[in-house]
């Protein structure tokens, strides 16, 4: 049985954190989480069996950009980095 465990997000917020910003983060996470999870499953599922909790992503709210955090183990960064920007950042969130 496949049991997915979640990736982790680090939110980079350049303006004052308020209810509007928090709601924007929640909305963005609902769009990003399935997109990133599908991306990882397509490339790593056999290796991870749905356990993606070692993957960390930094989300820059001002610039609307996501990148693989340095908290992610380097061997996994190397495996996914070539396609990540194109598939995750290549289109509007």
N, CA, C and O atoms as a GROMACS GRO file, in nm:
protein
  372
    1UNK      N    1   0.084  -0.118   0.000
    1UNK     CA    2   0.000   0.000   0.000
    1UNK      C    3   0.089   0.125   0.000
    1UNK      O    4   0.182   0.136   0.080
    2UNK      N    5   0.060   0.215  -0.088
    2UNK     CA    6   0.136   0.339  -0.099
    2UNK      C    7   0.083   0.440   0.001
    2UNK      O    8  -0.036   0.470   0.004
    3UNK      N    9   0.173   0.493   0.083
    3UNK     CA   10   0.135   0.596   0.178
    3UNK      C   11   0.228   0.714   0.156
    3UNK      O   12   0.348   0.706   0.183
    4UNK      N   13   0.174   0.822   0.108
    4UNK     CA   14   0.254   0.940   0.080
    4UNK      C   15   0.286   1.016   0.207
    4UNK      O   16   0.200   1.035   0.292
    5UNK      N   17   0.410   1.060   0.219
    5UNK     CA   18   0.446   1.153   0.324
    5UNK      C   19   0.490   1.282   0.256
    5UNK      O   20   0.549   1.281   0.148
    6UNK      N   21   0.462   1.389   0.319
    6UNK     CA   22   0.469   1.521   0.256
    6UNK      C   23   0.609   1.577   0.246
    6UNK      O   24   0.697   1.553   0.329
    7UNK      N   25   0.626   1.654   0.139
    7UNK     CA   26   0.743   1.738   0.125
    7UNK      C   27   0.728   1.855   0.222
    7UNK      O   28   0.619   1.881   0.274
    8UNK      N   29   0.836   1.925   0.245
    8UNK     CA   30   0.832   2.038   0.339
    8UNK      C   31   0.863   2.168   0.264
    8UNK      O   32   0.947   2.172   0.174
    9UNK      N   33   0.792   2.274   0.304
    9UNK     CA   34   0.810   2.405   0.242
    9UNK      C   35   0.865   2.504   0.343
    9UNK      O   36   0.824   2.506   0.459
   10UNK      N   37   0.958   2.586   0.298
   10UNK     CA   38   1.010   2.699   0.374
   10UNK      C   39   0.963   2.825   0.301
   10UNK      O   40   1.002   2.850   0.187
   11UNK      N   41   0.880   2.902   0.366
   11UNK     CA   42   0.820   3.021   0.304
   11UNK      C   43   0.911   3.142   0.325
   11UNK      O   44   0.945   3.176   0.439
   12UNK      N   45   0.948   3.205   0.217
   12UNK     CA   46   1.030   3.327   0.222
   12UNK      C   47   0.937   3.442   0.191
   12UNK      O   48   0.889   3.458   0.079
   13UNK      N   49   0.913   3.523   0.294
   13UNK     CA   50   0.816   3.631   0.284
   13UNK      C   51   0.888   3.762   0.311
   13UNK      O   52   0.947   3.781   0.417
   14UNK      N   53   0.883   3.853   0.214
   14UNK     CA   54   0.957   3.978   0.227
   14UNK      C   55   0.873   4.090   0.286
   14UNK      O   56   0.928   4.192   0.328
   15UNK      N   57   0.744   4.073   0.291
   15UNK     CA   58   0.660   4.177   0.349
   15UNK      C   59   0.607   4.131   0.485
   15UNK      O   60   0.629   4.017   0.526
   16UNK      N   61   0.538   4.217   0.551
   16UNK     CA   62   0.486   4.187   0.684
   16UNK      C   63   0.388   4.069   0.675
   16UNK      O   64   0.297   4.068   0.592
   17UNK      N   65   0.410   3.971   0.762
   17UNK     CA   66   0.325   3.853   0.765
   17UNK      C   67   0.190   3.890   0.826
   17UNK      O   68   0.182   3.926   0.944
   18UNK      N   69   0.086   3.881   0.746
   18UNK     CA   70  -0.048   3.912   0.794
   18UNK      C   71  -0.145   3.807   0.741
   18UNK      O   72  -0.102   3.711   0.676
   19UNK      N   73  -0.273   3.823   0.766
   19UNK     CA   74  -0.372   3.725   0.726
   19UNK      C   75  -0.376   3.707   0.574
   19UNK      O   76  -0.395   3.596   0.525
   20UNK      N   77  -0.357   3.815   0.501
   20UNK     CA   78  -0.359   3.808   0.355
   20UNK      C   79  -0.241   3.724   0.304
   20UNK      O   80  -0.257   3.641   0.215
   21UNK      N   81  -0.125   3.746   0.360
   21UNK     CA   82  -0.005   3.670   0.320
   21UNK      C   83  -0.022   3.523   0.360
   21UNK      O   84   0.011   3.434   0.281
   22UNK      N   85  -0.072   3.497   0.479
   22UNK     CA   86  -0.093   3.359   0.522
   22UNK      C   87  -0.189   3.286   0.430
   22UNK      O   88  -0.167   3.170   0.396
   23UNK      N   89  -0.296   3.353   0.389
   23UNK     CA   90  -0.392   3.292   0.298
   23UNK      C   91  -0.328   3.266   0.161
   23UNK      O   92  -0.354   3.163   0.098
   24UNK      N   93  -0.244   3.358   0.115
   24UNK     CA   94  -0.174   3.339  -0.012
   24UNK      C   95  -0.080   3.217  -0.004
   24UNK      O   96  -0.069   3.141  -0.100
   25UNK      N   97  -0.014   3.200   0.109
   25UNK     CA   98   0.074   3.084   0.128
   25UNK      C   99  -0.006   2.954   0.126
   25UNK      O  100   0.035   2.856   0.064
   26UNK      N  101  -0.119   2.954   0.192
   26UNK     CA  102  -0.205   2.835   0.195
   26UNK      C  103  -0.253   2.802   0.054
   26UNK      O  104  -0.247   2.687   0.011
   27UNK      N  105  -0.301   2.903  -0.016
   27UNK     CA  106  -0.350   2.882  -0.153
   27UNK      C  107  -0.239   2.829  -0.244
   27UNK      O  108  -0.261   2.738  -0.324
   28UNK      N  109  -0.121   2.887  -0.231
   28UNK     CA  110  -0.008   2.844  -0.313
   28UNK      C  111   0.034   2.702  -0.277
   28UNK      O  112   0.067   2.623  -0.366
   29UNK      N  113   0.034   2.670  -0.151
   29UNK     CA  114   0.071   2.535  -0.110
   29UNK      C  115  -0.025   2.431  -0.168
   29UNK      O  116   0.018   2.323  -0.208
   30UNK      N  117  -0.153   2.462  -0.171
   30UNK     CA  118  -0.251   2.369  -0.229
   30UNK      C  119  -0.226   2.346  -0.378
   30UNK      O  120  -0.260   2.240  -0.430
   31UNK      N  121  -0.169   2.442  -0.445
   31UNK     CA  122  -0.135   2.424  -0.587
   31UNK      C  123   0.001   2.356  -0.605
   31UNK      O  124   0.018   2.274  -0.694
   32UNK      N  125   0.096   2.391  -0.519
   32UNK     CA  126   0.231   2.337  -0.534
   32UNK      C  127   0.244   2.192  -0.488
   32UNK      O  128   0.309   2.112  -0.555
   33UNK      N  129   0.184   2.159  -0.375
   33UNK     CA  130   0.204   2.026  -0.316
   33UNK      C  131   0.172   1.913  -0.414
   33UNK      O  132   0.256   1.824  -0.431
   34UNK      N  133   0.055   1.911  -0.480
   34UNK     CA  134   0.031   1.801  -0.574
   34UNK      C  135   0.123   1.804  -0.696
   34UNK      O  136   0.161   1.699  -0.748
   35UNK      N  137   0.157   1.923  -0.741
   35UNK     CA  138   0.245   1.935  -0.857
   35UNK      C  139   0.384   1.881  -0.827
   35UNK      O  140   0.440   1.806  -0.906
   36UNK      N  141   0.439   1.918  -0.712
   36UNK     CA  142   0.572   1.871  -0.673
   36UNK      C  143   0.569   1.723  -0.640
   36UNK      O  144   0.661   1.649  -0.676
   37UNK      N  145   0.466   1.678  -0.571
   37UNK     CA  146   0.455   1.536  -0.537
   37UNK      C  147   0.449   1.451  -0.664
   37UNK      O  148   0.516   1.348  -0.673
   38UNK      N  149   0.369   1.492  -0.761
   38UNK     CA  150   0.361   1.419  -0.889
   38UNK      C  151   0.498   1.420  -0.958
   38UNK      O  152   0.540   1.318  -1.011
   39UNK      N  153   0.565   1.532  -0.957
   39UNK     CA  154   0.698   1.543  -1.016
   39UNK      C  155   0.793   1.440  -0.952
   39UNK      O  156   0.865   1.370  -1.022
   40UNK      N  157   0.793   1.433  -0.819
   40UNK     CA  158   0.879   1.338  -0.748
   40UNK      C  159   0.839   1.194  -0.775
   40UNK      O  160   0.924   1.107  -0.794
   41UNK      N  161   0.709   1.168  -0.775
   41UNK     CA  162   0.662   1.031  -0.800
   41UNK      C  163   0.702   0.984  -0.939
   41UNK      O  164   0.741   0.868  -0.956
   42UNK      N  165   0.694   1.071  -1.036
   42UNK     CA  166   0.731   1.034  -1.173
   42UNK      C  167   0.879   1.000  -1.186
   42UNK      O  168   0.917   0.920  -1.272
   43UNK      N  169   0.962   1.058  -1.102
   43UNK     CA  170   1.106   1.036  -1.112
   43UNK      C  171   1.163   0.943  -1.007
   43UNK      O  172   1.266   0.879  -1.031
   44UNK      N  173   1.099   0.933  -0.892
   44UNK     CA  174   1.162   0.863  -0.779
   44UNK      C  175   1.073   0.762  -0.708
   44UNK      O  176   1.118   0.702  -0.611
   45UNK      N  177   0.952   0.741  -0.753
   45UNK     CA  178   0.857   0.662  -0.675
   45UNK      C  179   0.909   0.524  -0.637
   45UNK      O  180   0.895   0.483  -0.522
   46UNK      N  181   0.968   0.451  -0.728
   46UNK     CA  182   1.018   0.317  -0.696
   46UNK      C  183   1.123   0.322  -0.586
   46UNK      O  184   1.134   0.232  -0.504
   47UNK      N  185   1.200   0.428  -0.587
   47UNK     CA  186   1.308   0.444  -0.489
   47UNK      C  187   1.256   0.486  -0.352
   47UNK      O  188   1.313   0.448  -0.250
   48UNK      N  189   1.147   0.563  -0.348
   48UNK     CA  190   1.101   0.622  -0.223
   48UNK      C  191   0.970   0.564  -0.171
   48UNK      O  192   0.936   0.583  -0.054
   49UNK      N  193   0.896   0.496  -0.254
   49UNK     CA  194   0.768   0.438  -0.216
   49UNK      C  195   0.677   0.542  -0.150
   49UNK      O  196   0.607   0.512  -0.053
   50UNK      N  197   0.678   0.663  -0.204
   50UNK     CA  198   0.588   0.767  -0.154
   50UNK      C  199   0.636   0.842  -0.032
   50UNK      O  200   0.565   0.930   0.016
   51UNK      N  201   0.754   0.810   0.020
   51UNK     CA  202   0.805   0.879   0.138
   51UNK      C  203   0.896   0.993   0.093
   51UNK      O  204   1.015   0.973   0.066
   52UNK      N  205   0.838   1.113   0.085
   52UNK     CA  206   0.911   1.228   0.034
   52UNK      C  207   0.944   1.329   0.144
   52UNK      O  208   0.967   1.447   0.114
   53UNK      N  209   0.947   1.286   0.268
   53UNK     CA  210   0.969   1.381   0.377
   53UNK      C  211   1.111   1.435   0.386
   53UNK      O  212   1.136   1.526   0.465
   54UNK      N  213   1.204   1.382   0.309
   54UNK     CA  214   1.340   1.438   0.310
   54UNK      C  215   1.356   1.548   0.206
   54UNK      O  216   1.465   1.606   0.192
   55UNK      N  217   1.249   1.579   0.132
   55UNK     CA  218   1.255   1.684   0.031
   55UNK      C  219   1.203   1.815   0.088
   55UNK      O  220   1.091   1.823   0.138
   56UNK      N  221   1.286   1.917   0.079
   56UNK     CA  222   1.254   2.050   0.130
   56UNK      C  223   1.261   2.148   0.013
   56UNK      O  224   1.349   2.139  -0.073
   57UNK      N  225   1.167   2.242   0.012
   57UNK     CA  226   1.162   2.340  -0.094
   57UNK      C  227   1.145   2.479  -0.035
   57UNK      O  228   1.066   2.499   0.058
   58UNK      N  229   1.218   2.575  -0.090
   58UNK     CA  230   1.207   2.715  -0.050
   58UNK      C  231   1.113   2.783  -0.148
   58UNK      O  232   1.126   2.768  -0.269
   59UNK      N  233   1.019   2.859  -0.093
   59UNK     CA  234   0.920   2.928  -0.176
   59UNK      C  235   0.933   3.078  -0.151
   59UNK      O  236   0.904   3.126  -0.041
   60UNK      N  237   0.975   3.149  -0.252
   60UNK     CA  238   0.990   3.294  -0.245
   60UNK      C  239   0.858   3.356  -0.290
   60UNK      O  240   0.825   3.355  -0.409
   61UNK      N  241   0.783   3.410  -0.196
   61UNK     CA  242   0.651   3.464  -0.226
   61UNK      C  243   0.658   3.591  -0.311
   61UNK      O  244   0.572   3.614  -0.396
   62UNK      N  245   0.759   3.673  -0.289
   62UNK     CA  246   0.770   3.797  -0.366
   62UNK      C  247   0.796   3.769  -0.513
   62UNK      O  248   0.731   3.828  -0.600
   63UNK      N  249   0.890   3.680  -0.540
   63UNK     CA  250   0.928   3.651  -0.678
   63UNK      C  251   0.852   3.533  -0.738
   63UNK      O  252   0.870   3.501  -0.856
   64UNK      N  253   0.768   3.470  -0.657
   64UNK     CA  254   0.688   3.355  -0.703
   64UNK      C  255   0.778   3.248  -0.765
   64UNK      O  256   0.758   3.207  -0.879
   65UNK      N  257   0.876   3.205  -0.687
   65UNK     CA  258   0.973   3.108  -0.735
   65UNK      C  259   0.996   3.000  -0.629
   65UNK      O  260   0.996   3.029  -0.509
   66UNK      N  261   1.013   2.878  -0.673
   66UNK     CA  262   1.038   2.765  -0.584
   66UNK      C  263   1.172   2.703  -0.623
   66UNK      O  264   1.201   2.688  -0.741
   67UNK      N  265   1.252   2.669  -0.523
   67UNK     CA  266   1.374   2.596  -0.552
   67UNK      C  267   1.395   2.489  -0.448
   67UNK      O  268   1.334   2.490  -0.341
   68UNK      N  269   1.481   2.397  -0.483
   68UNK     CA  270   1.510   2.284  -0.395
   68UNK      C  271   1.601   2.335  -0.283
   68UNK      O  272   1.707   2.391  -0.310
   69UNK      N  273   1.558   2.316  -0.160
   69UNK     CA  274   1.634   2.364  -0.045
   69UNK      C  275   1.761   2.282  -0.025
   69UNK      O  276   1.767   2.165  -0.061
   70UNK      N  277   1.860   2.346   0.032
   70UNK     CA  278   1.984   2.278   0.068
   70UNK      C  279   1.961   2.175   0.179
   70UNK      O  280   2.050   2.094   0.206
   71UNK      N  281   1.846   2.177   0.243
   71UNK     CA  282   1.812   2.077   0.344
   71UNK      C  283   1.783   1.940   0.281
   71UNK      O  284   1.787   1.838   0.348
   72UNK      N  285   1.754   1.941   0.151
   72UNK     CA  286   1.733   1.815   0.079
   72UNK      C  287   1.870   1.750   0.058
   72UNK      O  288   1.965   1.819   0.021
   73UNK      N  289   1.881   1.619   0.081
   73UNK     CA  290   2.010   1.553   0.060
   73UNK      C  291   2.062   1.576  -0.083
   73UNK      O  292   1.986   1.568  -0.180
   74UNK      N  293   2.190   1.605  -0.094
   74UNK     CA  294   2.253   1.642  -0.220
   74UNK      C  295   2.231   1.538  -0.330
   74UNK      O  296   2.209   1.574  -0.445
   75UNK      N  297   2.235   1.411  -0.296
   75UNK     CA  298   2.218   1.308  -0.400
   75UNK      C  299   2.079   1.318  -0.464
   75UNK      O  300   2.063   1.284  -0.581
   76UNK      N  301   1.979   1.362  -0.389
   76UNK     CA  302   1.844   1.378  -0.446
   76UNK      C  303   1.832   1.508  -0.524
   76UNK      O  304   1.763   1.514  -0.626
   77UNK      N  305   1.899   1.612  -0.475
   77UNK     CA  306   1.901   1.738  -0.549
   77UNK      C  307   1.959   1.714  -0.688
   77UNK      O  308   1.903   1.757  -0.788
   78UNK      N  309   2.070   1.644  -0.693
   78UNK     CA  310   2.137   1.617  -0.821
   78UNK      C  311   2.046   1.538  -0.914
   78UNK      O  312   2.050   1.557  -1.036
   79UNK      N  313   1.965   1.452  -0.859
   79UNK     CA  314   1.878   1.366  -0.940
   79UNK      C  315   1.761   1.443  -1.002
   79UNK      O  316   1.717   1.409  -1.112
   80UNK      N  317   1.710   1.545  -0.934
   80UNK     CA  318   1.589   1.612  -0.983
   80UNK      C  319   1.612   1.754  -1.036
   80UNK      O  320   1.523   1.810  -1.100
   81UNK      N  321   1.728   1.813  -1.009
   81UNK     CA  322   1.746   1.955  -1.039
   81UNK      C  323   1.736   1.990  -1.187
   81UNK      O  324   1.691   2.099  -1.221
   82UNK      N  325   1.775   1.900  -1.275
   82UNK     CA  326   1.775   1.931  -1.418
   82UNK      C  327   1.634   1.963  -1.469
   82UNK      O  328   1.618   2.051  -1.553
   83UNK      N  329   1.536   1.893  -1.420
   83UNK     CA  330   1.398   1.912  -1.467
   83UNK      C  331   1.314   2.001  -1.376
   83UNK      O  332   1.207   2.047  -1.418
   84UNK      N  333   1.359   2.025  -1.256
   84UNK     CA  334   1.274   2.091  -1.156
   84UNK      C  335   1.230   2.231  -1.198
   84UNK      O  336   1.110   2.259  -1.200
   85UNK      N  337   1.323   2.317  -1.232
   85UNK     CA  338   1.286   2.455  -1.268
   85UNK      C  339   1.191   2.459  -1.386
   85UNK      O  340   1.093   2.534  -1.386
   86UNK      N  341   1.219   2.379  -1.486
   86UNK     CA  342   1.134   2.380  -1.605
   86UNK      C  343   0.991   2.333  -1.571
   86UNK      O  344   0.893   2.393  -1.616
   87UNK      N  345   0.981   2.228  -1.494
   87UNK     CA  346   0.848   2.171  -1.469
   87UNK      C  347   0.772   2.238  -1.356
   87UNK      O  348   0.650   2.244  -1.360
   88UNK      N  349   0.841   2.289  -1.257
   88UNK     CA  350   0.772   2.351  -1.144
   88UNK      C  351   0.763   2.502  -1.162
   88UNK      O  352   0.656   2.559  -1.138
   89UNK      N  353   0.868   2.567  -1.202
   89UNK     CA  354   0.868   2.712  -1.218
   89UNK      C  355   0.837   2.756  -1.362
   89UNK      O  356   0.814   2.874  -1.388
   90UNK      N  357   0.838   2.663  -1.452
   90UNK     CA  358   0.820   2.696  -1.593
   90UNK      C  359   0.685   2.754  -1.628
   90UNK      O  360   0.670   2.820  -1.731
   91UNK      N  361   0.587   2.732  -1.543
   91UNK     CA  362   0.455   2.789  -1.565
   91UNK      C  363   0.412   2.859  -1.439
   91UNK      O  364   0.462   2.831  -1.330
   92UNK      N  365   0.320   2.950  -1.453
   92UNK     CA  366   0.271   3.026  -1.338
   92UNK      C  367   0.215   2.931  -1.234
   92UNK      O  368   0.148   2.833  -1.268
   93UNK      N  369   0.241   2.959  -1.107
   93UNK     CA  370   0.192   2.873  -0.999
   93UNK      C  371   0.043   2.853  -1.014
   93UNK      O  372  -0.018   2.783  -0.933
   0.00000   0.00000   0.00000
